Amino acid sequence: MKYLKIAKNMVPKIIFPLLFVMIWTGCASDMTSKFNAPKNAFGQANRLCVIADQDVWEGAIGDSIRYLFGAAYPILPQPEPLFDLQHFTPQELDLDPYRRELRAYLMVGDLSNPESPTVQSITKDLGAENLRKAREQSDFNIKVGYDKWAQGQTLVYLFAQSKDKLLNAAERNFPAIANKLHKTDKEQFEATIYFGGENVSIAQKVKNQFEMDLRVPSDYFVAIQDTGTIWLRKETEFLSSNILIHKKPYTSQDQLTKAGIKKLRDELGRQYVSTEIKDTYMRTNDVDLPMLTKAIDLNGAYAIEARGIWDIVNDFMGGPFLSYLIFNKEKNELIYIDCFVHAPGKKKRDYMMHLEYIIESAKFSTTQ
């Protein structure tokens, strides 16, 4: 891995060394009480254990679950899934007590088969009377329970009155289920990202320059700071994690477009980012993979989010990026936040989700 350093020219240049709307369709609710298990759950973020009978898992329902929950996370140089899936039947779950101490479960049951071990498990957990009422209300149902076998667990129960209805329920409710499970991961993100606390000094620099509160992890440092830009970095032997914040006047609606955010990103890449090889600079690579954009609300601020990959012209380096172009109407200016990683040979999904989690903490002094 090549390391970053400050260029000698007048302008500082750095040298390199899903989201989903929570809408339930059908009938769904959280459990009214927790199971209150004594142990603590373990396991990595974005790992999902699917509990289902073997015939359900090997059939169309299992195919749909693998297709939806195992779909590619947007957008990475090499495909990585939204969730790392693992399947157990109820019998297999009972064979090893550690299998019952993971953090996230999806229990899938076809109620037309009362002899199904998974349906029996769902009935035991939710209660036969509650299950009967749920069946009367809807063709399929979703319930959410917590801490069944260990503290910190989330269990999503998905059940229907036939395999066809169960398949339809899985497809229609995937966004909401994924959103619920990703929310449970945020506690782990918090513990991992801010394990060493926060860098209050850097956070104050960001606030003074951009009138923006940002929770900066303790292992980030300021690589450069000039009139319009501050560059925060985290460096390990296998990872370079970067947050570049820049502001400029708002002059045209064209700036708040896909072409506008790409133009700004490439201008900053050419200005700040290169390697030790002559005539190198960072650019947005929307040839190998598309750059995806969408309008979002970032804690009350209107923003354009962009996801894509970057590379270095005249060198062999690249990786994913996540950018936010935020419009401050009262000040008539744009705040641009660009997050990108360089981690050759490593999976990058979780690194990008960590950066996204950090930026979600951004709050502005004025409302938009």
C-alpha positions, 0 to 999 in steps of 0.5 A: 500500500502506498502512503499519503504525503503532502505535495510540495506545490502551493496547493496541498495535495495528498499522496496515496500510500440500502437504504430502505424505507421502513414500511411493513405490508401485511400485518407486522409488529414488534413483540410486546416483551423481550425474552430477556436471555442472560448471555450476550450475543456475538457475531459480526455486523451484516451477518444474518442467520436464516432459520427454515426447514430444509425444503423451504430453504432449498425451494423458491423461498430460499432462492428468493431470500438468497437473491434479495438478502445476498444481493450486491451492496452498492457500489464496490469494486468487487461484489459483496452481499448486503448480508452474509447469510447462514442457514440452519434448520431448527434441529441444526440450531439445537445441535450447537449452543453457539448457533443460538447466540448470534445477533440477527435471525430471520425465522421463516415458516409455512403455516400450512404445515403444522408438523414443520419444526420451524412453524412449531418454533414460531408457535412456541415463541409467539403463542398459539393464540397470537398466531391464530389471530395473526392468521385471521388478520392477514395472509402473511405476518411479520413479528419482531422479537428480541433477546431470545437466546442472548442479549442484543439479538433481533429475531424477525419472524416471517410466516404465511399460510402457504409457500406461495404466500410466504414467497410473496411476503419475503419479496414484498417485505425485504426492504423493511426487514433489511432496514430493521436488521441494519438498525440492529447493526448500528450498535455494533458500528458505534462500539467499533468505530468509537471504541477509542472515543471521539477526537474532540479537537478535530470535531471543533475544527470541522465545526469552526470551518463548516458550522457542522457538528461531526462525531470524529473517531479518535483514530482519525487525524487531519491530513490537510486543512486550507481555506475551503477544505479539511481532509481527515484520515485513518491509516492502518497497515491494510486500510486508508479511510478518508473523509474530505470536507469542502465548501464552495458558493452555490451558483446554479441548480446544475451543481446539484445534479449527477453531472455537477457532483461528478465535476466537483469530485473530479476537480478535488481529486485532481487538486488534492489526490495523487501518487508519487508517480508524475501526472497522477490524480484521482478521478471518478470511474463511472465506466467500469461501474455506474455512479448512482445518485439520489436526493436524501435528507441528512438530518434536516439538510437537503443533500445529493448522495453519490456512490461509485468507484474511483481510480488513479489516472496513470497508476493502479489504485482504486476503491469505492466512494460515498459522497454527499453534496449538501445545500445550505440555502441560508448561506447560499453555499454547498458543503461537500463530504467525500468518503473513500477507502483504499484497502487492496485485497480486503473486503470493503463493505463494512469500511464503507458502512462505517464511513456512512455511519460517521457522516450520519452524525453530521448536523448543521447549525442552520436548518435548510 
